Amino acid sequence: MPQHLIGNSMKAFLFISLLLSQPLIANDKLGLPPLNIPQNNPQTAEKIALGKLLFNDKSLSADGTINCASCHQIDKAFTDGLTTSIGINQQTGTRNAPTVVNAAFYKSLFLDGREADLEGQALGPFINPIEHGLADAKAVTEKVRTNRQYLPLFKQVFGVDKKQLSITHITQAIASYERTLIAGNSPFDRYFFKNEKTALSKSAARGSRLFRRKGNCANCHEISWNNALFTDNNFYNIGVGFQRINPQIENYIAQLQGEKNSINFTLQQQSELGRFAVTSVIKDLGKFKTPTLRNIALTAPYMHDGSLKTLAEVVEYYNKGGIKNRFLDPAIFPLKFTKQEKQDLVEFLKSLTSNSLSFD
């Protein structure tokens, strides 16, 4: 933690007070469901402020250059604008950084769903060798314990001293901060949930109907009668990236079934296994979690590998029916949109940007 920000426990208290006086993200919930807070990690203003400090602390990485905000930047709606993210020593990862905004509503975290909650997710990047690059949870905890400026804050928030401070306290604080990063109230929300028909342009309104009908987009990017997370929290193979492993996949399946084959995937190819890496179920090969579409216009590039640069490219990808492979979801097929329909869909997607989305 930078010493010019906090030099002693009194400065720490003043800094936290300053953070609490500033807005995080406009907490405008139109279009969002109620937020469930875990009973074992209740929200407090002090815990949220501590979580924000940890989220932005580059000392919690092996070379002192990476923090959570490196990949989840405020001015990019908590993404990084890169095809795939960059970690310590300028290493390039294999997946695109998803937004943290509204992640508090997810039923699983990471693109393959390997963690069940924000507390579990918070540890992952710290011990990823490409991201923060720390050896394990113990190494993360020691980084915090040896920073004197943190100790009075953890004492205040959790009532623990240096020896009692654990990785659970660290991840709970970060998760508490992330649960404040929510935003609704887009033009679509006002159009759909408040019946303000002038909230959308004629093009975006046509796109809304295409999204829910001809495009079948709402089958996965769900809209219910009183809220819309624009995700069903499920996993699908839509073809993106699977071409990297498709030529080898039959040999790989044979190996899994105990036949005499051998195959070695590169790190990028391992990433393309998707949900299978969590479940070891063959039908999950190449499946990734349905992303939220809220604020999608702010979070380019798109797909788990960042391979599509614009919303127009995304619409065209689905219009063509994806990239064929043995595990492609049957809901992915050519849609035969006209040029105008594709433009209308893009305008609709732009209408999912929160009207009062603001970052400090």
LUMSENU-426234 format. One line per 10 residues: number of its first residue (from 1); their letters; for each residue x, y, z of N, C-alpha, C. Coordinates in steps of 0.05 Angstrom, whole numbers, plus 5000, padded with zeros to 4 digits. Layout:
BEGIN
NUM) A) X,Y,Z,X,Y,Z,X,Y,Z; ...
This chain:
BEGIN
1) MPQHLIGNSM) 5017,4976,5000,5000,5000,5000,5018,5025,5000; 5013,5044,4983,5030,5067,4982,5031,5082,5009; 5056,5088,5017,5059,5100,5044,5049,5129,5045; 5048,5142,5021,5038,5170,5021,5008,5171,5026; 4994,5148,5023,4966,5147,5027,4959,5141,5057; 4975,5123,5068,4969,5115,5096,4996,5111,5110; 5001,5128,5130,5026,5126,5144,5024,5114,5171; 5000,5115,5183,4995,5103,5209,4966,5097,5211; 4957,5086,5234,4930,5077,5236,4910,5101,5234; 4918,5125,5244,4900,5147,5242,4896,5155,5212
11) KAFLFISLLL) 4918,5156,5197,4916,5162,5169,4899,5140,5155; 4902,5116,5163,4886,5094,5152,4856,5099,5156; 4850,5107,5180,4822,5113,5186,4811,5136,5169; 4828,5157,5166,4820,5180,5150,4817,5173,5121; 4834,5156,5111,4833,5147,5083,4808,5131,5078; 4801,5113,5097,4777,5097,5094,4752,5116,5095; 4753,5136,5112,4731,5154,5114,4728,5169,5087; 4750,5176,5075,4749,5190,5049,4737,5172,5028; 4745,5147,5028,4734,5128,5008,4704,5125,5012; 4695,5124,5037,4666,5121,5042,4650,5146,5034
21) SQPLIANDKL) 4663,5168,5031,4649,5193,5023,4646,5195,4993; 4660,5177,4978,4659,5178,4949,4640,5157,4938; 4627,5162,4916,4610,5142,4904,4627,5120,4892; 4616,5096,4892,4629,5073,4878,4618,5071,4850; 4595,5058,4848,4580,5058,4823,4552,5066,4830; 4540,5082,4813,4512,5090,4819,4495,5066,4824; 4484,5064,4848,4469,5041,4856,4439,5043,4848; 4435,5043,4822,4408,5047,4811,4399,5019,4801; 4379,5007,4815,4374,4979,4812,4351,4972,4793; 4339,4992,4779,4318,4985,4761,4327,4964,4741
31) GLPPLNIPQN) 4312,4942,4740,4318,4920,4723,4335,4898,4736; 4343,4901,4761,4359,4881,4775,4343,4868,4797; 4348,4842,4803,4334,4829,4824,4346,4837,4851; 4333,4828,4873,4345,4834,4900,4373,4821,4902; 4390,4834,4917,4417,4824,4920,4419,4808,4946; 4427,4783,4945,4430,4766,4968,4458,4770,4980; 4460,4776,5005,4485,4779,5019,4490,4754,5036; 4513,4741,5034,4518,4717,5051,4516,4723,5081; 4504,4705,5096,4501,4709,5124,4528,4710,5138; 4548,4696,5127,4574,4695,5140,4593,4717,5131
41) NPQTAEKIAL) 4582,4736,5114,4598,4758,5106,4581,4783,5102; 4569,4793,5123,4551,4816,5121,4567,4841,5112; 4553,4859,5098,4565,4883,5088,4568,4904,5111; 4591,4917,5113,4594,4941,5129,4610,4961,5113; 4606,4986,5119,4620,5007,5104,4650,5004,5107; 4660,4997,5131,4688,4994,5135,4700,4970,5120; 4685,4948,5118,4694,4925,5104,4695,4930,5074; 4675,4945,5064,4675,4952,5035,4699,4969,5029; 4705,4989,5046,4728,5006,5041,4754,4990,5042; 4757,4972,5061,4781,4955,5062,4783,4938,5037
51) GKLLFNDKSL) 4761,4927,5028,4761,4911,5004,4771,4927,4980; 4762,4952,4979,4771,4969,4957,4801,4974,4957; 4812,4978,4981,4841,4981,4984,4856,4956,4974; 4847,4933,4982,4859,4908,4973,4856,4904,4943; 4834,4912,4932,4828,4909,4903,4848,4926,4887; 4857,4948,4898,4874,4967,4884,4903,4966,4893; 4911,4946,4908,4938,4945,4919,4957,4927,4902; 4976,4940,4889,4995,4926,4872,5016,4910,4887; 5018,4916,4913,5038,4901,4929,5029,4872,4932; 5004,4866,4927,4995,4839,4929,4999,4823,4903
61) SADGTINCAS) 5022,4826,4891,5031,4811,4868,5060,4806,4870; 5069,4786,4855,5097,4777,4858,5117,4798,4850; 5111,4816,4831,5130,4836,4823,5121,4865,4829; 5099,4868,4844,5090,4894,4852,5078,4911,4830; 5069,4898,4808,5059,4913,4785,5029,4908,4779; 5017,4888,4792,4990,4880,4785,4971,4882,4809; 4948,4893,4805,4927,4891,4825,4901,4882,4811; 4880,4878,4826,4855,4870,4813,4845,4890,4792; 4850,4915,4798,4842,4937,4780,4858,4937,4754; 4880,4922,4752,4895,4921,4727,4878,4909,4705
71) CHQIDKAFTD) 4862,4889,4712,4845,4876,4692,4816,4886,4694; 4809,4899,4716,4782,4909,4720,4784,4939,4726; 4786,4954,4705,4791,4983,4707,4765,4999,4708; 4764,5018,4726,4739,5033,4730,4730,5047,4704; 4749,5059,4689,4741,5074,4666,4734,5056,4642; 4736,5030,4645,4728,5011,4624,4706,4992,4634; 4690,5003,4652,4668,4987,4664,4679,4961,4676; 4702,4963,4689,4714,4941,4703,4722,4918,4685; 4731,4925,4661,4746,4907,4643,4773,4921,4637; 4788,4910,4618,4814,4923,4612,4817,4931,4583
81) GLTTSIGINQ) 4798,4924,4566,4799,4932,4538,4819,4916,4521; 4831,4895,4533,4850,4878,4519,4837,4853,4508; 4850,4841,4488,4840,4815,4478,4841,4795,4500; 4864,4791,4512,4868,4775,4536,4885,4791,4555; 4882,4786,4580,4894,4804,4600,4924,4799,4604; 4937,4819,4615,4966,4818,4620,4971,4818,4650; 4989,4799,4658,4995,4797,4686,5024,4805,4692; 5035,4792,4713,5063,4799,4722,5082,4793,4699; 5104,4808,4699,5125,4805,4680,5115,4807,4651; 5093,4822,4648,5081,4826,4621,5073,4800,4608
91) QTGTRNAPTV) 5066,4780,4624,5056,4755,4612,5027,4759,4603; 5021,4746,4580,4994,4748,4569,4978,4724,4576; 4954,4728,4587,4936,4706,4594,4922,4694,4570; 4904,4676,4575,4890,4663,4553,4861,4670,4551; 4850,4687,4569,4822,4694,4568,4818,4724,4572; 4796,4733,4561,4788,4761,4563,4777,4766,4591; 4783,4790,4602,4774,4797,4628,4744,4804,4628; 4727,4789,4642,4699,4797,4643,4694,4820,4663; 4673,4835,4659,4667,4857,4677,4660,4846,4705; 4666,4862,4725,4659,4855,4753,4632,4867,4759
101) VNAAFYKSLF) 4623,4887,4743,4597,4900,4748,4575,4879,4747; 4559,4877,4768,4536,4859,4771,4545,4830,4775; 4571,4825,4779,4580,4797,4785,4569,4787,4811; 4559,4806,4828,4547,4798,4853,4522,4781,4850; 4511,4781,4826,4487,4765,4821,4492,4738,4809; 4518,4732,4802,4524,4707,4789,4521,4683,4808; 4514,4660,4796,4513,4635,4811,4539,4621,4811; 4557,4628,4793,4584,4617,4793,4602,4638,4781; 4628,4636,4787,4647,4656,4779,4669,4644,4761; 4682,4661,4745,4700,4654,4724,4685,4644,4700
111) LDGREADLEG) 4698,4645,4677,4684,4638,4652,4677,4608,4651; 4691,4592,4666,4685,4563,4667,4669,4556,4692; 4663,4576,4709,4646,4571,4732,4659,4555,4755; 4685,4557,4757,4699,4540,4776,4696,4549,4806; 4686,4573,4810,4681,4581,4838,4652,4588,4842; 4642,4584,4866,4614,4586,4871,4606,4614,4881; 4625,4631,4889,4618,4657,4900,4641,4676,4897; 4636,4701,4903,4656,4722,4900,4679,4717,4919; 4674,4706,4943,4695,4700,4962,4715,4680,4950; 4705,4659,4937,4722,4640,4925,4737,4651,4901
121) QALGPFINPI) 4723,4668,4886,4735,4680,4862,4758,4698,4870; 4756,4712,4892,4776,4733,4899,4804,4722,4902; 4806,4697,4910,4833,4685,4914,4846,4678,4888; 4831,4669,4868,4842,4657,4844,4863,4674,4830; 4858,4699,4824,4879,4715,4810,4905,4718,4825; 4903,4719,4852,4927,4723,4868,4947,4700,4864; 4936,4675,4861,4954,4652,4860,4956,4641,4832; 4946,4656,4812,4950,4648,4784,4978,4657,4776; 4995,4639,4765,5023,4646,4759,5026,4667,4738; 5005,4671,4721,5007,4692,4701,4996,4719,4711
131) EHGLADAKAV) 4976,4718,4729,4964,4742,4738,4980,4755,4761; 4972,4751,4786,4988,4763,4808,5013,4747,4815; 5012,4721,4809,5037,4705,4811,5046,4698,4839; 5029,4699,4859,5037,4691,4886,5033,4661,4889; 5050,4649,4906,5052,4619,4906,5026,4606,4916; 5013,4617,4937,4990,4604,4948,4976,4623,4967; 4954,4614,4980,4939,4631,4998,4956,4641,5021; 4975,4624,5030,4992,4633,5052,5009,4656,5044; 5019,4656,5019,5036,4678,5009,5020,4704,5008; 4994,4702,5000,4977,4726,4999,4974,4737,5028
141) TEKVRTNRQY) 4968,4719,5046,4963,4727,5074,4988,4740,5086; 5011,4729,5080,5036,4740,5091,5042,4768,5080; 5034,4773,5055,5038,4799,5043,5022,4820,5059; 4997,4812,5067,4980,4830,5082,4990,4833,5110; 4998,4811,5123,5007,4812,5151,5032,4829,5154; 5049,4829,5135,5074,4844,5137,5072,4873,5130; 5048,4881,5121,5043,4909,5116,5029,4921,5141; 5043,4936,5156,5033,4946,5182,5008,4964,5178; 5006,4976,5155,4983,4994,5151,4956,4979,5150; 4957,4953,5143,4933,4937,5142,4923,4928,5169
151) LPLFKQVFGV) 4942,4923,5187,4935,4909,5212,4913,4924,5228; 4914,4950,5232,4892,4963,5247,4866,4962,5232; 4867,4961,5206,4842,4960,5190,4828,4933,5193; 4844,4911,5192,4832,4885,5196,4822,4882,5225; 4837,4894,5244,4827,4893,5272,4801,4907,5274; 4798,4930,5261,4773,4945,5262,4750,4931,5249; 4755,4919,5226,4734,4906,5210,4726,4879,5220; 4747,4862,5226,4742,4834,5233,4748,4827,5262; 4761,4846,5277,4768,4840,5304,4790,4820,5307; 4809,4819,5287,4830,4799,5288,4857,4813,5289
161) DKKQLSITHI) 4877,4800,5302,4904,4811,5303,4920,4799,5281; 4946,4804,5281,4964,4795,5259,4963,4765,5256; 4965,4751,5279,4966,4721,5277,4939,4709,5269; 4918,4722,5276,4891,4712,5269,4882,4718,5241; 4894,4738,5229,4887,4747,5202,4891,4724,5182; 4871,4718,5166,4872,4696,5147,4863,4704,5119; 4867,4686,5101,4859,4691,5073,4829,4694,5071; 4814,4682,5089,4785,4685,5090,4777,4715,5094; 4791,4728,5113,4785,4756,5118,4791,4773,5094; 4813,4766,5080,4821,4782,5056,4801,4779,5034
171) TQAIASYERT) 4793,4754,5028,4774,4750,5006,4746,4760,5013; 4739,4759,5039,4713,4769,5046,4711,4799,5042; 4733,4813,5049,4733,4842,5045,4731,4849,5015; 4747,4836,4999,4746,4841,4970,4718,4835,4959; 4706,4813,4967,4680,4806,4958,4659,4827,4966; 4662,4837,4990,4643,4858,5000,4644,4883,4982; 4669,4890,4974,4671,4913,4956,4659,4907,4929; 4664,4883,4919,4653,4876,4892,4623,4875,4892; 4611,4869,4915,4581,4869,4917,4569,4897,4915; 4585,4917,4917,4575,4944,4913,4576,4953,4884
181) LIAGNSPFDR) 4589,4937,4867,4592,4945,4839,4569,4935,4823; 4546,4947,4826,4522,4939,4812,4510,4963,4798; 4496,4958,4776,4485,4980,4760,4463,4969,4742; 4440,4982,4744,4417,4977,4726,4409,5002,4712; 4383,5007,4710,4371,5031,4700,4383,5040,4673; 4382,5021,4654,4390,5028,4626,4365,5038,4611; 4368,5049,4588,4345,5056,4572,4326,5033,4567; 4338,5009,4563,4321,4985,4560,4304,4980,4585; 4315,4983,4608,4300,4979,4633,4276,4997,4635; 4281,5022,4628,4258,5041,4629,4237,5035,4608
191) YFFKNEKTAL) 4246,5026,4585,4228,5018,4563,4212,4993,4570; 4225,4973,4581,4213,4947,4585,4198,4945,4612; 4211,4955,4633,4200,4952,4660,4183,4975,4670; 4186,4998,4658,4170,5022,4665,4152,5032,4643; 4153,5017,4620,4136,5023,4597,4141,5052,4587; 4165,5061,4588,4172,5087,4576,4181,5082,4547; 4162,5083,4530,4167,5075,4502,4186,5094,4487; 4190,5118,4498,4208,5136,4485,4237,5132,4494; 4241,5114,4513,4268,5109,4524,4286,5097,4503; 4275,5082,4483,4291,5070,4462,4285,5084,4436
201) SKSAARGSRL) 4305,5085,4419,4301,5093,4391,4285,5072,4377; 4274,5080,4354,4258,5060,4338,4276,5036,4331; 4301,5042,4324,4319,5020,4316,4324,5001,4340; 4330,5012,4363,4335,4996,4387,4310,4980,4395; 4286,4992,4392,4261,4978,4399,4257,4954,4380; 4263,4958,4355,4262,4936,4336,4282,4914,4344; 4306,4923,4352,4326,4904,4361,4318,4889,4385; 4304,4902,4403,4293,4888,4427,4275,4865,4419; 4258,4869,4400,4240,4848,4392,4255,4826,4378; 4275,4833,4361,4291,4813,4348,4306,4796,4369
211) FRRKGNCANC) 4316,4809,4389,4331,4796,4411,4314,4775,4424; 4289,4781,4429,4271,4763,4444,4257,4743,4426; 4256,4748,4400,4241,4730,4382,4259,4717,4361; 4262,4729,4338,4277,4716,4316,4305,4707,4324; 4319,4724,4340,4346,4717,4347,4349,4696,4369; 4328,4691,4384,4329,4673,4406,4350,4679,4427; 4359,4704,4427,4381,4712,4445,4374,4710,4474; 4348,4716,4480,4339,4716,4508,4337,4688,4520; 4340,4667,4503,4340,4640,4514,4363,4636,4534; 4385,4650,4528,4409,4648,4546,4413,4674,4561
221) HEISWNNALF) 4409,4696,4548,4412,4723,4560,4384,4731,4570; 4377,4720,4593,4349,4720,4602,4338,4747,4610; 4312,4750,4604,4297,4773,4612,4271,4762,4625; 4267,4768,4651,4243,4759,4664,4223,4782,4666; 4201,4777,4679,4179,4797,4679,4186,4822,4696; 4204,4819,4716,4210,4842,4733,4240,4848,4736; 4257,4833,4723,4286,4839,4723,4299,4825,4699; 4324,4834,4694,4338,4822,4672,4368,4823,4678; 4380,4800,4684,4409,4798,4687,4423,4794,4661; 4408,4786,4640,4418,4781,4613,4439,4758,4614
231) TDNNFYNIGV) 4435,4740,4633,4450,4715,4633,4433,4694,4647; 4435,4669,4639,4421,4647,4652,4439,4632,4671; 4465,4642,4673,4485,4629,4690,4491,4601,4682; 4486,4594,4657,4492,4567,4646,4515,4568,4627; 4523,4545,4616,4547,4542,4600,4540,4530,4573; 4553,4541,4552,4547,4532,4525,4572,4532,4507; 4573,4513,4489,4593,4513,4468,4581,4528,4444; 4591,4552,4439,4580,4568,4416,4600,4568,4393; 4622,4553,4395,4641,4550,4374,4666,4567,4376; 4664,4589,4391,4687,4607,4393,4711,4593,4405
241) GFQRINPQIE) 4734,4594,4390,4759,4584,4401,4762,4554,4398; 4740,4539,4393,4742,4510,4394,4760,4500,4371; 4763,4516,4350,4779,4507,4327,4808,4502,4336; 4816,4514,4358,4844,4510,4367,4849,4481,4377; 4828,4468,4385,4831,4440,4395,4816,4420,4378; 4798,4429,4361,4781,4411,4346,4795,4389,4331; 4818,4394,4318,4832,4373,4303,4842,4350,4322; 4846,4356,4347,4857,4337,4366,4836,4324,4384; 4812,4334,4382,4792,4327,4402,4785,4297,4403; 4784,4284,4380,4777,4256,4380,4798,4239,4394
251) NYIAQLQGEK) 4824,4246,4389,4845,4232,4403,4844,4238,4433; 4837,4262,4441,4835,4269,4469,4812,4253,4482; 4790,4251,4469,4767,4236,4481,4775,4207,4484; 4789,4196,4464,4798,4168,4466,4817,4165,4489; 4834,4184,4494,4852,4183,4517,4836,4183,4543; 4816,4200,4544,4799,4201,4568,4785,4175,4574; 4778,4161,4553,4764,4135,4555,4783,4111,4559; 4808,4117,4562,4827,4096,4570,4841,4082,4546; 4837,4092,4522,4850,4080,4499,4879,4090,4498; 4896,4076,4483,4924,4083,4482,4929,4106,4463
261) NSINFTLQQQ) 4926,4130,4473,4932,4154,4458,4946,4173,4477; 4960,4192,4466,4972,4212,4483,4969,4239,4468; 4964,4260,4483,4961,4286,4471,4969,4307,4492; 4983,4327,4483,4992,4349,4500,4981,4375,4490; 4965,4388,4506,4954,4414,4498,4972,4437,4507; 4974,4458,4491,4987,4482,4500,4969,4495,4521; 4980,4516,4534,4964,4530,4554,4939,4542,4542; 4941,4553,4518,4918,4565,4504,4898,4543,4498; 4907,4520,4489,4888,4498,4483,4875,4488,4508; 4889,4486,4530,4877,4478,4555,4854,4497,4563
271) SELGRFAVTS) 4859,4523,4557,4838,4543,4564,4813,4538,4548; 4815,4527,4523,4792,4523,4506,4775,4499,4515; 4785,4484,4534,4769,4461,4545,4744,4471,4559; 4746,4496,4569,4722,4508,4582,4712,4494,4606; 4686,4491,4607,4673,4479,4631,4682,4451,4637; 4692,4437,4616,4702,4409,4620,4724,4409,4641; 4741,4430,4642,4763,4430,4661,4753,4429,4690; 4728,4436,4694,4716,4436,4721,4701,4410,4726; 4686,4401,4706,4668,4378,4710,4679,4351,4701; 4698,4351,4683,4709,4327,4670,4688,4311,4655
281) VIKDLGKFKT) 4666,4324,4648,4644,4312,4633,4649,4319,4603; 4650,4299,4586,4658,4303,4558,4639,4323,4544; 4613,4322,4550,4595,4340,4536,4599,4369,4543; 4616,4375,4564,4622,4402,4572,4646,4414,4557; 4658,4399,4539,4681,4409,4524,4674,4434,4509; 4689,4455,4513,4685,4480,4498,4662,4497,4508; 4651,4490,4531,4629,4507,4541,4639,4529,4559; 4627,4553,4556,4634,4575,4573,4608,4588,4583; 4611,4603,4605,4587,4615,4618,4575,4637,4601; 4549,4638,4601,4535,4660,4587,4542,4686,4601
291) PTLRNIALTA) 4555,4705,4587,4561,4731,4600,4537,4749,4602; 4537,4767,4621,4517,4788,4622,4521,4806,4598; 4499,4818,4588,4501,4837,4567,4498,4866,4577; 4494,4869,4602,4492,4896,4613,4518,4911,4609; 4516,4936,4599,4539,4953,4594,4558,4941,4574; 4547,4924,4557,4564,4910,4537,4578,4929,4518; 4566,4951,4512,4579,4970,4494,4604,4982,4505; 4609,4979,4531,4633,4991,4544,4655,4970,4548; 4650,4945,4541,4668,4924,4550,4681,4908,4527; 4684,4920,4504,4698,4907,4482,4727,4902,4490
301) PYMHDGSLKT) 4740,4881,4478,4729,4862,4458,4713,4840,4471; 4702,4822,4455,4682,4803,4465,4690,4774,4461; 4675,4757,4474,4679,4728,4476,4702,4721,4495; 4703,4696,4504,4722,4688,4525,4751,4692,4516; 4756,4693,4490,4783,4697,4480,4787,4724,4469; 4768,4742,4471,4770,4769,4461,4773,4771,4431; 4764,4751,4416,4769,4749,4388,4751,4767,4371; 4729,4776,4382,4710,4794,4367,4712,4822,4378; 4718,4841,4361,4726,4868,4370,4702,4887,4373; 4681,4882,4359,4658,4901,4359,4632,4886,4363
311) LAEVVEYYNK) 4611,4900,4371,4585,4888,4373,4574,4879,4346; 4581,4894,4325,4573,4885,4298,4585,4858,4292; 4610,4853,4300,4622,4827,4295,4608,4805,4310; 4600,4811,4335,4586,4791,4351,4560,4784,4338; 4544,4804,4330,4519,4798,4317,4523,4782,4291; 4543,4788,4276,4549,4774,4251,4557,4745,4257; 4572,4741,4279,4580,4714,4286,4556,4696,4291; 4537,4706,4306,4513,4690,4312,4496,4688,4287; 4495,4709,4271,4479,4708,4246,4488,4686,4228; 4515,4680,4227,4525,4659,4210,4523,4632,4223
321) GGIKNRFLDP) 4515,4630,4248,4511,4604,4261,4536,4593,4274; 4554,4611,4282,4578,4603,4297,4598,4587,4280; 4616,4574,4293,4636,4557,4280,4629,4528,4287; 4625,4511,4268,4615,4484,4272,4636,4467,4287; 4627,4451,4305,4643,4430,4318,4624,4410,4330; 4635,4388,4338,4619,4365,4347,4602,4373,4371; 4611,4392,4387,4597,4399,4412,4582,4425,4411; 4579,4436,4387,4565,4461,4384,4536,4459,4394; 4528,4478,4410,4500,4478,4420,4480,4479,4398; 4459,4463,4399,4439,4462,4377,4424,4489,4374
331) AIFPLKFTKQ) 4425,4506,4394,4412,4532,4391,4428,4552,4374; 4452,4544,4366,4468,4561,4349,4465,4552,4320; 4452,4568,4304,4446,4562,4275,4443,4589,4260; 4446,4589,4234,4444,4614,4219,4417,4627,4223; 4417,4654,4227,4393,4669,4234,4382,4684,4211; 4398,4689,4190,4388,4702,4166,4377,4730,4171; 4392,4745,4187,4385,4773,4192,4390,4790,4167; 4374,4810,4163,4379,4829,4142,4399,4850,4153; 4409,4866,4135,4428,4887,4143,4416,4905,4164; 4390,4913,4160,4377,4930,4179,4373,4916,4206
341) EKQDLVEFLK) 4366,4891,4205,4362,4876,4230,4388,4875,4246; 4410,4871,4233,4436,4870,4247,4442,4897,4260; 4436,4919,4246,4440,4945,4257,4422,4950,4281; 4397,4940,4279,4378,4944,4301,4387,4929,4326; 4398,4905,4322,4408,4890,4345,4431,4904,4359; 4449,4916,4343,4471,4931,4355,4460,4954,4371; 4441,4968,4360,4429,4991,4375,4416,4982,4401; 4403,4959,4400,4391,4948,4424,4412,4942,4445; 4434,4930,4437,4455,4923,4456,4467,4948,4468; 4469,4970,4453,4478,4995,4464,4459,5006,4485
351) SLTSNSLSFD) 4433,4999,4482,4413,5009,4501,4415,4996,4528; 4432,4976,4531,4435,4962,4557,4456,4976,4575; 4467,4999,4566,4485,5014,4583,4470,5030,4604; 4478,5027,4629,4464,5040,4651,4466,5070,4647; 4443,5083,4650,4441,5112,4645,4458,5128,4664; 4459,5119,4689,4473,5134,4710,4499,5120,4719; 4510,5103,4702,4534,5090,4708,4557,5110,4712; 4568,5111,4736,4589,5130,4742,4609,5117,4760; 4634,5124,4755,4656,5113,4771,4672,5135,4783; 4682,5130,4807,4699,5151,4820,4727,5149,4811
